[in-house]
Amino acid sequence: MARTSESSPQKGAAPTDDIALGQARASSAGVRRAPWWLTPLIGLVIFACFAPLGFTLGLGVVTTLTTVLMYTVIAQGWNLLGGYGGYLNFGAAVFFGAGAYTAGYLNSEFGWNVWQTMIPAAVAALVVSVIVGYATLRLRSHYFAIFTLVLTFLAMVVVKNWPALGGAVGLFVDVEGDFNSRGLAQYFYYLMFGLAVLATLVAYFVEHSNFGYALRAISEDEPAAQVLGVKTTSVKLQALVLGAAIGGLAGAVYAFMTGYIEPTGTFSLDLALDIVLVCVIGGMRSWLGPLVGSIIVVTLEQWLRIIVPKLDLFGFSIPSETNRLVLGILLLVFALFIRRGVVGLFSRRRGRVVSV
């Protein structure tokens, strides 16, 4: 067996960071999808199907689909570090909530509309992510996951005790314009649709860039990637910041869509867990995974929420919270047995995965 560690470096050899990126490219090349254009085509078909639905379906269905699109936006941002980088975190609600509260505050204090608050909301989430990133990104494995879980509760407590943000009472958010209920639902549906397209495009280009290959190298073997020259902390921070900004945009639209935000509902652990579930079921390390996973998870949640309370088990009613149990079991099944998610079921692994 050839031992590359004993070979002396040659003049004009590639830089170490190029070597690491080459290893990541080789690893990702171990997965072959047939053919290459199929995945983009599926994404285009899904968005093409979503495009007219705001005008053709009932109000309740449009509201549900708006939630699907919102989950897609947040999950695409989460997947950059959580999927490609392999850093499982439960902090999606923190950045989402930072964007929502920034938008809510600017509206209640200065009367800004949703379009004016979107960029400040993304910047606020970005700033929070930089602080969180410098504090946590040197942690690894379950330590990082536990810290981000605690961070969600910490953010909730801080906002509850911040009078300028409404404290435990929350903030009311007004939407400018004369909308009926149908028109308002369509307005926010297409706002989320645009953000979902934008977030998916960002994820697509990241996946096919050197930045994406660097994230894969970190996921495969972070110490080895660091030895080979990948600036791991910087790459992880960039992924966290970009994903947080995307989540902040979704939070801004959410604040206007609901008309009222409060700490418990905005910094919700349910949201943080759902985003992880979306990516695990849809497929991590794939830009298509969050899109497919959002459709599955939100549809299943709504179905369980409606059907479960109507069921009787030997004369006993089943609480609606049972849907969380079902989703938890589903998460375990995918994490243990279908690790590449639904998208991974339609690809096959060929060749040896090259690792450092």
N, C-alpha and C positions, 0 to 999 in steps of 0.2 A: 504494500500500500504506500502510495506516495505521501511523503510528509512535507507539506508546504511550509511548516514552521521552520524547517532546517534550510530551506532555500534562501539564499541571500537576495536582497532586493536589487533589481536591475535598474540601470540608468533609464530614466524616462518612464518609470512605472507609473501606473495610474494612482492618483491620490487615494488615501485610505477611505475618504467618504464616498468616492466613486465605487470602491470595492464593496462597501457595505450596501450601497444602493443596488449594485449588480446582484448581490446575494438576495436582496429582497425581491428584485425582479424575477430572478430564477425561481424563488419560492412561489411567487404568485403565478408564475407560468406553469406550475405543477397542476393548476386547476384549469381544465379545458372546457369551455362552453361551446356548444354547437348551435349554429355558427356564431361568429363574433357579433353580427348585427342583430341577433335575436333579442338580447337584453335591452338595447336602446329602443327597439321596436315595441317591446312590451310596455316600456315606460311611456312611449308616445301614445300607444293605444289607450292606456289607463287614463292619461290626462285628457285625451280626445273624448273619452267617454264621460269624464267629469265635466267638461266644458259646458254642455248645454243643460246639465241637470238642475242648475239653479232656477231655470225658467220652466222646467217641465214637471218637476216633482212637487209633492205637497210640502207644506211648511215644516212639519215635523221631520220629514226625511231630509230636507235641506239643512236643517239645524244639525242633525246627526252627521251628515256629510261634511259640514263645516268643522265639526270636531275631528273627523277623520283627517282633514287637511291640516288642522292645527297640530295634531299629533305627528303628522308627516314632517312638518317644519321643525318641531322640537327634536324629533328623533334623528333627522338628518344632521342637525348640529351635534347631538349627543354622540352619534356614530363615528364622528371624526376621531375623537380620542377614545371613546368606549369600545368602538368596533375595530377600526383600523389600528389604533394604538394599543388595544388590549387592556385599557385601564377602566375597569368596571367602576362606575360611580353612580351615586344616587343623589346627585346635586343638580339635576336638570331643573327642578322646581325653583331653586335659588335664583338662577339666571332668568328664568321665565318670570318669576315674581318680581325681580328687580326691574325688568322692563315694564311689567304691568303697573307697578306702583309709581314708577317715573312718569308714565303716561297719565295715570290717575291724578297725581299731584299737579302736573302741568295743566291739566284740564280744569281741576277744581280751583286752582289758585289764579291762573292766567287765562283760562278759557281756550286753550289750544285745542285744535281738532286732531283727529287721529293721524292725519298725514304729517302734521307738525311735530307730533310726539314720537314718531317711529324712530327717527335717527337718534334723538336724545335717549330713548329707551334702549336702543342697541348699544350706545356708548356707556350708559350706566351699567348694563350687564357686562360689558367688556371690562370696565374698571373693577367691578366686583370679581370677575374671573382672574384678573391679573393678581389681585390680592390673594385670592384663594390659591392660584397656581403657585405663587412663590412660597406659600405656606405648606403646600401639600404634595407637589409633584415630585419631591424627592422620596416620598413614601411609595411603597409598592404593594402589590397584591391586596390582601384583605384589609391591610392597614389603611390604604387609600380609600377603599370602599366604605369602611366604617366611619372614617373622618367625614366623608361627604354626606353620609347619612345623618350624622350628628349636626352637620352644618345646616341641613334643611330645618331641623328643629330650632337651631340657634337663630336663623334668619326670622323664623316665625315669632320667636320671643322678642327679638329686637324691634320688629315692626309693631308688635302689640303694645310695646312701651314707648313708642315714638309718637308724641301727640301731633306733630306736623303731618304725619301720615294717617291720621285718624285713629290711631291706637287700635283697640279691640273692636271699635265700632266700624272702622273701615272708611272708604271713600266712595262717594257717588260720582259717576262719570256721565256727562251729557253728550249726546250725539247731535251735531249740527245738521240742519236740513229737515224737511217735512217728509217723513217716511211713514207709510203704513207698515203693519207688521210684516207683510210679505216683502215689501221693498227693502226693509231694514235687513231681513234675513238674506236676501239676495246680495245686498251691498257687502255684508261681511263674508258671505260665501265666496264672492269673487276676490275680495281682499286676501283671504286665506289661500285661495287658489293661486293667485299671483305669487304669494310668498312661498307656497309649496313648490311651484315651478322653479323659483329662484334658488331655494335651498337645495333642490334636487340637482340643478345645474352645477352649483358649487360643489356638492358631493361628487358628482360625476368627474369634474375636472381635477378635484383633489385625488380621486382614485387613480387617475391616469397621469399623475405628475410625479416629479421627484419627491415632492413633499409627501405624497401618499406612499411611495416606496419606502421612504424613511420611517414613516409610521409603522409600516408592516415589519420593517427590520427591528424596530423596538418591540413590537408584539411577539416576534419570533424568539428573540434572545437579546434583551436590552443590554446586559453587560458586554456581550460580544459586539453589538452594534456600536457601543460607546468606545470600545477598544479600537474598532476599525475606523473611527473618525466621525460618526454621526453625533451631532450636538443634541443629545437626547433631551435634555431639559428644555432647551430652546424650542425644539420641534414639538414637544408635548405642550408647552405653553402656547405656542401658536395655534395648535389644534383646539385647545381649551378655549382660547380667546375667540377664535372664529366661530366655534359652536355656540358659545355663550351669546355672542352678538345676534346670531340667528334666532336663538331662543328668546332674546329680548324683544326682537321684532314681533314674534308671535304673542308675547306677553302684552305688548302695546295694543294690538288689535283685540286681544281677549278682554282687556279692561273696558274698551268701548262696546264690545259685543255684549257683555253681561250687564253693563251699566252700573255695576256695584262690585267692589272688591274688598275683601277682608282677609286678615292674615291666615286663618285656618284653611280657607278654601283655596287661596292663592299659592301658599307654600305647602302644598298638599303632598303627603307621602304617597298617596294613591297615584298622583300624577308621576312622581319620580319612579315608582315601581312600574307603572304602565309603559313609560318610555323604554325602560329596560326590556320589558316584555315584548314590546313592538319590535325592537331590534333583534332580540333572540329568536322570536318566531319568524319574522320576515327574513332574517339573514344578516348577521353582522359582517362587516368588511365588504359590504356591497351597497352601492347607492340605490339599488332597486329594493333592497330588503326593508328599509323603513316604510316605503310606500306600500308595499304588499302587506307588511305587518300591521300598519295602521288600519287598513281596511278590515283585516281579520279581527284584530283585538277590539276595535270600537264596535263593530257589528256584533261580535259575540257578547260584549258587555251589555249592549242595549237589549239583545235578545234575552239574556239571562235576567236582566233587571225587570223585564216585563213578564217573562214566563215563570220564573222561580217562585214569586209570591203567590201565584195561582195554583201551585202544586200542593197536594196534601199527601203526606207520607204516614200511612196508618193512623189517619185522623189528626196528625199534627201538621201545622202550617210550617213551611220552610222560610226562614228569614231571607230578606233580599240580599243581605251581606254574604250569603252563600256564594254569590258570583265571584267574590274575591278568592274564596277557597278553590273554586273551579279554575280560575286563572292562575292561581299559585301552583296547582297540580300541573297545569299545562306548561308553565314555565319550567318546572322540574323535568318533565318529559322531554322537552326540547333541549334543555341544557345537558341532559344525560345521554340521550339517544339520537337526537337530530341536531347536532351541534352547528351545522351550517345553515339551519333554518329552511324555510320553504324554498327560497331561491336556490339553496344548495342542493335540494332534491333534484333539480333539473340540470345539474352539472355533474361531471364525473371527474374524479382525480386520476390523472395519468402521470406516470413517471415518479421519480423520487423527489420529495421536497428537500431542497438544498438548505441546509442550516449551517451557521457559522460554528 
